[in-house]
Amino acid sequence: MLTCVIRYHIDPTKKEHFTHYARNWGQAIPRCGAGLVGYFAPHEGSTTLAYGIYNVKSLADYEAYRARLAADPLGQENYAFAQREKFLLREDRTFVKLVSAPHGGGEGG
C-alpha cells in the first residue's frame, strides 16, 4: 500500500475555493478507485498550506486511477475549476509507505 500526500500552497484569500475543490475530490477520488484519507485546509499557523491524502495499492494502480479520474465528469470539472480560479499556487505530490506498526486503537502512549 502506498500513500499519496499532496501538499498544496494555496492563495489564503481563496480558502473557500480550496474547500469546494476538496469536497469535490471527496466524491470523485473514492469513485475512481483510491482510498481517500481526507483533504485538510489551513486552520491555525500557516494560512497557505493544505493537504490531500489518499491510498493506492501500487504505482500501477495509481496510474489507472489517474486515468479514471481524468475521465470522470466531476474530476474534469474540478480540474477546470482550479485552473479558472487560480487558488492553487503550487502542488507537490509525494508517495510514502507505512514502515511502522499502524497507530491508533491501542492503550498507553
N, C-alpha and C positions, 0 to 999 in steps of 0.2 A: 504494500500500500504506500502510495506517495501522497503527500500533502502539498498542495499549491498554495503559497502565500503571496498574495498580490498586495504590494504597498503602493498606495496612491498618494500623490501630492495633489491636493485639491485647492481650488480657489475658496478661501474661507468665507467670502461673501456669497457663495453659491452652495452652501452646505445642504440646503433643501433639495437642490438638483441631485446631489450625490445620494441623498436618502431615497429619492424617487428611483434613481438608477439602481440602487441596491435592492429595493423591493421588487423591481422587475427581474433582476437576476435571481432573486429568491424563488421565483416561479420557473424561470427558464432553465437554470442550471440543473436542478434535480430532474426535470423533464427530459433533459438531453443526456443524462447518464452519469453525472458526477455527484458525489456525496457532499452537499453543501454544509459546512460548519456554520458559516454566517458572514455577514458584512458588518463592519464596525466603523462608525463615524466618530469624529473627534468629540470628546466630551469635556475634558479638562486637560490643561497642558497645551500641547501643540494644537493649533487650530487648522493645520494643513495636512496632517497625516490621517489616512483612513486605510482600512484593510478589508480584503475579501479572502476567505479561506475555504478551500474545498478539497476533497479527497478523490483520487483516481487510483485504479489498480496498478497501472503501469504507464510509461510514456506512450506506448502504442494505443492504450485505451484513451489517453489524453488527446492524442491526435484525432481519433474517431469522434470523441466528444466535441472537440472544437469544430469539426466539420458539421456535426448535427446542430451545434449552437449557431453557427454561421447561417444555416438554412432555416432556423427557427424564426417564425414571424416576430415574436417578441424580442428575440435576440437581435434581429436586424433593426427593429425599431429602437432598441436600446443603444446599439452602436451609433445609429444616426443621431439620436438624442444627444449623446456625448459629444459627437463631432459638431453638431449645431450649437450647443450651449457652451462649449469650451470650459467646462468646470474641472476637467481632469488636466492637470498641468504636467504630470509625469506618472508613469506606471511601471513598476518593477515587479517582475514575476520570478519567484524562487521556488524550487521543488525541494522538499525536505522529507526525510523518513524518520519515523519514531525509532529510537535506538535504546530507550529505557523502557521500564515497565509502564503501562498506562497509568495515569494519575486519576484519582477520584474514587470515591466509594469506600475507601479504607479508613481505619481508625488511626489515630496518632497524628503526628505531624509536628 
